[in-house]
Amino acid sequence: TSYNFNQYTTAYFGGYGAGGTSWAYYGFMSNTRFVNGTAIYTATFTPPTAPLTAIPNTQLLCNFTNVGIVDNSMLSNLETIGNSQVSTSVKKYGTGSLAFDGSGDWLVVPAAASITGTGYAWTIQGWFYALSTSGGIFDAWNSGTTSFLIRLNGGNLEFYITGGSSTAVTGIAINRWYHFAVVKDTNNNIQMYLNEYNYQLYH
């Protein structure tokens, strides 16, 4: 895609962060990572079987495996909104995962590293366990620039960009863990992976 993701804004996990609740996420998340400058995956791959680590270019790493909600890359001071919190009732790794109740909860990532430009690579990945078929997974939305959402929409996992253009993986079920990755490479190709499959090429 030739879209210039010129993001110098706050980002959000767990919902649409621009003050609304239309994409509030209801469920759990585990082991999320944002890598700025590297397209980690370029073909079909096996999802991680252990918590992710802070590889080179990691800008955010949140494992949510215990009572702490911290950025393990030590680059961001995170802010929880509503009553988003670590829960031990559903977990992927360790003893917990980050829980959102679907009503005004999200995790705020301060505007630190940009998601920027054509010819620039980045990777966003993690695990989600949804309790509803609709809700925002990751939000990098800033009015006036080219922005995007990773969201569930009626049982579809969508990569949605400014202007209403989207690509989707269908058939997402509730009450199970999925691994997702959205990868932009230096040739401006965007690939969306679900579990071990490369489902979509956005162009």
Backbone torsions as a table, in degrees:
resi	resn	phi	psi	omega
1	THR	NA	145.6	178.4
2	SER	-90.9	4.5	178.8
3	TYR	-61.1	137.5	176.8
4	ASN	-97.1	101.7	-179.8
5	PHE	-79.6	79.0	-172.2
6	ASN	-88.3	74.3	-172.3
7	GLN	-104.1	117.2	171.4
8	TYR	-126.7	33.2	-170.9
9	THR	-117.0	170.7	174.5
10	THR	-62.9	143.6	176.2
11	ALA	-117.2	162.9	-173.5
12	TYR	-139.3	138.5	165.1
13	PHE	-105.0	137.9	172.4
14	GLY	95.2	17.3	175.7
15	GLY	153.6	173.5	177.3
16	TYR	-80.5	116.5	-167.1
17	GLY	-91.3	5.2	-175.2
18	ALA	-86.1	37.7	175.5
19	GLY	88.7	-7.0	-179.4
20	GLY	-104.4	170.7	-180.0
21	THR	-124.2	15.4	-175.6
22	SER	-66.8	-23.1	178.8
23	TRP	-118.6	31.3	178.0
24	ALA	-61.7	133.3	-176.3
25	TYR	-91.0	138.1	178.1
26	TYR	-119.8	105.3	-178.4
27	GLY	157.1	-153.4	-173.7
28	PHE	-129.0	153.8	174.7
29	MET	-134.4	151.2	178.8
30	SER	-147.7	144.5	165.1
31	ASN	58.2	60.9	-179.6
32	THR	-101.6	142.0	-178.1
33	ARG	-144.5	138.7	172.5
34	PHE	-118.9	122.0	179.2
35	VAL	-115.1	120.3	-175.0
36	ASN	-105.6	109.4	179.1
37	GLY	116.5	-1.5	-178.8
38	THR	-138.6	126.9	170.1
39	ALA	-89.9	95.0	-169.9
40	ILE	-64.9	-43.9	-174.0
41	TYR	-110.0	134.7	178.2
42	THR	-126.6	-1.7	178.8
43	ALA	-157.0	176.8	178.6
44	THR	-50.1	137.8	-178.5
45	PHE	-145.3	162.1	176.5
46	THR	-88.5	128.4	178.8
47	PRO	-57.8	153.3	-179.3
48	PRO	-58.8	145.9	177.4
49	THR	-110.1	5.4	177.3
50	ALA	-148.2	161.8	-179.7
51	PRO	-54.8	142.0	178.7
52	LEU	-66.3	160.2	177.3
53	THR	-121.6	169.2	-178.9
54	ALA	-85.2	85.0	176.7
55	ILE	-73.6	169.5	177.9
56	PRO	-52.9	141.3	-179.9
57	ASN	76.8	5.0	176.1
58	THR	-65.9	126.0	178.2
59	GLN	-106.1	-20.4	-179.8
60	LEU	-152.9	132.5	176.5
61	LEU	-142.9	114.1	-178.3
62	CYS	-126.9	106.1	-178.6
63	ASN	-87.1	-28.2	178.6
64	PHE	53.4	38.5	-175.1
65	THR	-95.5	-1.5	178.4
66	ASN	-147.5	-157.5	-174.1
67	VAL	-75.2	-9.3	-176.1
68	GLY	-91.7	142.5	171.3
69	ILE	-112.0	88.3	-173.5
70	VAL	-132.1	155.8	173.5
71	ASP	-89.1	108.9	-176.8
72	ASN	-71.6	-10.7	171.9
73	SER	-80.8	-10.9	177.0
74	MET	62.6	32.4	180.0
75	LEU	-109.1	-18.0	-174.1
76	SER	-132.1	142.4	169.5
77	ASN	-95.7	109.6	-173.8
78	LEU	-84.1	152.4	179.0
79	GLU	-126.7	125.2	175.9
80	THR	-91.7	134.6	179.7
81	ILE	-109.7	144.2	-176.5
82	GLY	68.7	-137.4	177.8
83	ASN	-116.5	36.3	171.6
84	SER	-62.5	133.8	-172.4
85	GLN	-162.2	162.7	174.6
86	VAL	-72.8	132.6	178.2
87	SER	-120.0	142.7	176.9
88	THR	-96.8	1.0	-175.7
89	SER	-75.9	-33.6	177.3
90	VAL	-131.1	130.5	-176.7
91	LYS	-147.3	148.1	174.1
92	LYS	-101.1	-47.4	177.0
93	TYR	-129.6	155.2	175.4
94	GLY	63.3	-138.6	-174.2
95	THR	-113.2	3.6	-177.1
96	GLY	-161.7	176.4	172.7
97	SER	-148.4	166.4	-179.5
98	LEU	-83.7	125.1	-175.2
99	ALA	-106.7	137.6	174.4
100	PHE	-124.3	136.8	-174.7
101	ASP	-95.1	4.0	177.4
102	GLY	80.1	14.0	-178.6
103	SER	-144.8	84.4	173.9
104	GLY	77.4	24.1	177.0
105	ASP	-107.4	138.2	166.9
106	TRP	-164.4	168.8	178.4
107	LEU	-112.4	123.5	-175.3
108	VAL	-95.8	128.5	175.2
109	VAL	-108.7	114.6	-177.0
110	PRO	-58.7	153.8	178.8
111	ALA	-70.8	96.0	-178.6
112	ALA	-115.7	-75.4	177.3
113	ALA	-92.1	142.2	-178.6
114	SER	-86.9	153.9	166.6
115	ILE	-105.5	101.6	-161.0
116	THR	-137.0	145.0	158.9
117	GLY	76.8	159.1	168.9
118	THR	-78.3	153.4	-179.4
119	GLY	69.5	22.8	-178.2
120	TYR	-126.4	136.5	-174.1
121	ALA	-100.4	149.2	170.3
122	TRP	-158.0	162.7	179.6
123	THR	-139.9	131.1	172.5
124	ILE	-122.8	127.0	-178.2
125	GLN	-146.7	163.4	177.6
126	GLY	170.2	-174.2	177.1
127	TRP	-116.4	141.8	172.5
128	PHE	-134.5	148.9	179.2
129	TYR	-132.6	95.9	-170.9
130	ALA	-86.1	144.4	172.1
131	LEU	-108.3	2.3	175.8
132	SER	-144.5	154.5	-177.1
133	THR	-85.4	0.2	177.5
134	SER	-134.8	143.9	177.2
135	GLY	155.2	155.7	-177.5
136	GLY	-83.0	129.6	175.9
137	ILE	-89.4	-51.8	-179.8
138	PHE	-142.9	137.7	-175.9
139	ASP	-127.6	122.6	170.4
140	ALA	-128.5	68.1	-170.8
141	TRP	-112.6	126.5	-179.0
142	ASN	-142.6	114.0	-177.5
143	SER	-55.4	130.7	177.4
144	GLY	98.6	-9.5	175.5
145	THR	-125.1	171.1	176.0
146	THR	-77.5	119.6	-170.4
147	SER	-126.5	169.9	179.1
148	PHE	-151.3	160.1	174.2
149	LEU	-128.1	148.4	163.2
150	ILE	-111.9	117.7	-169.9
151	ARG	-146.4	160.2	167.1
152	LEU	-94.5	135.2	-178.7
153	ASN	-141.0	97.6	179.2
154	GLY	61.6	36.5	179.9
155	GLY	88.6	5.6	175.1
156	ASN	-108.9	140.6	170.9
157	LEU	-92.3	117.8	-173.6
158	GLU	-117.5	143.9	163.3
159	PHE	-104.9	111.7	-168.5
160	TYR	-119.6	128.6	-178.2
161	ILE	-118.4	166.8	-179.9
162	THR	-48.2	136.3	177.8
163	GLY	95.9	-0.9	174.5
164	GLY	88.9	10.9	178.6
165	SER	-87.2	134.7	-176.6
166	SER	-149.0	160.8	170.5
167	THR	-131.4	148.5	-167.9
168	ALA	-141.8	150.6	166.4
169	VAL	-107.0	127.3	-174.3
170	THR	-92.7	165.1	169.4
171	GLY	78.8	32.7	177.0
172	ILE	-77.2	127.6	-179.1
173	ALA	-101.2	156.7	175.5
174	ILE	-84.6	166.5	173.6
175	ASN	62.2	39.7	172.0
176	ARG	-156.5	153.5	179.8
177	TRP	-82.9	137.2	171.5
178	TYR	-127.2	141.2	171.0
179	HIS	-99.8	131.2	177.8
180	PHE	-123.2	153.1	171.4
181	ALA	-148.2	133.1	172.3
182	VAL	-118.0	124.1	-170.9
183	VAL	-128.1	126.5	172.4
184	LYS	-109.8	126.2	-179.6
185	ASP	-99.8	178.0	-175.4
186	THR	-71.7	-9.8	174.5
187	ASN	-95.2	11.5	177.6
188	ASN	68.1	21.9	170.4
189	ASN	-86.7	137.7	177.0
190	ILE	-118.2	121.8	178.8
191	GLN	-114.2	139.9	177.8
192	MET	-115.7	124.3	-178.6
193	TYR	-110.8	144.6	172.0
194	LEU	-132.1	123.2	-172.3
195	ASN	53.9	-130.4	-174.9
196	GLU	-90.3	6.6	-171.5
197	TYR	-109.2	144.5	170.7
198	ASN	-91.5	97.3	-172.6
199	TYR	-83.4	-37.4	-169.4
200	GLN	-138.3	145.3	168.6
201	LEU	-118.8	118.0	-177.6
202	TYR	-92.2	125.7	-178.7
203	HIS	-155.7	NA	NA
